[in-house]
Amino acid sequence: MSRDEMLRKLSALDFYIIDLHLYLNTHPDDKEAIMKYNAVVKEAQTLRQEFQEQYGMLTAGSVTKYPWQWIENPWPWQYQFNFDLAGEDR
């Protein structure tokens, strides 16, 4: 999976986690939703770990290899930081 594909999938998983989190705030006894939430969180953690091993740190507090990798990735305000969405016009 490419860097952009991984970032797209992580974005989708993180959105899904937040959505389930909000749902569970109002439906705390929904066992199926809790199981789905836990599964999606684990999937996101695994993918995030895989991304960081291949492409470097995603967030402050992440484990890094030598040399310091944080400065190797584009910064949020740089164009290459953002991935292109399918069908998006620029």
Residue, then its C-alpha position, 0 to 999 in steps of 0.5 A: m500500500s502506498r503512502d497516500e493509500m495508507l493516509r486515506k485509509l487512516s483518515a477514514l478509520d479515524f473518522y469512523i472511530i470518532d463517529l462510533h465514539l459519538y454514537l456510543n456517548t448516547h448509546p452506551d449499552d450497544k454491545e455491537a457498536i462497542m465491538k465494532y469500535n474496538a475492532v476499528v481502533k485496533e485496525a487503525q493502530t495497526l495501520r498507523q504502526e505500519f505507516q510509521e515503520q515505512y514512512g516515519m512519524l505521524t504525530a509527536g510522541s511516536v517512536t522514531k528510528y535514527p536519525w530523527q525522522w520528524i523533519e523528513n515528512p512534509w509539513p501540514w501547510q506544504y502541498q505534498f502533505n495532503f493526498d489527492l481525493a478521487g474526483e477532486d478538481r484543483 
